[in-house]
């Protein structure tokens, strides 16, 4: 089964590039099968990682950044891959 973990944070205004660099520097051990990092308006950063694991598996996740870098707590979601019809 493939599980995807989604991590999304919103930086303090004007600090989006700093949050993006922080997220990219975070290492996960063990590493995921795949990892993609995105940015969006309003200084948002999104990281999606893919794992060959069960939905409830204990998997490494990106931590919370320093509270002075973000405007709110990080949002996290877990998804499982499904086959298209």
VENBEL-V268471 format. One record per backbone hydrogen bond with DSSP energy under -1.0 kcal/mol. NH is the residue of the N-H (numbers start at 1). CO is the residue of the C=O. If there is no record, write none. Layout:
NH/CO ; NH/CO
This chain:
3/51 ; 4/79 ; 5/49 ; 6/77 ; 7/47 ; 8/75 ; 9/45 ; 11/43 ; 12/69 ; 15/12 ; 19/15 ; 20/16 ; 21/17 ; 22/18 ; 23/19 ; 24/20 ; 25/21 ; 26/23 ; 33/50 ; 34/50 ; 36/48 ; 38/46 ; 40/44 ; 44/40 ; 45/9 ; 46/38 ; 47/7 ; 48/36 ; 49/5 ; 50/34 ; 51/3 ; 53/1 ; 53/51 ; 57/54 ; 69/66 ; 71/10 ; 75/8 ; 77/6 ; 79/4 ; 81/2
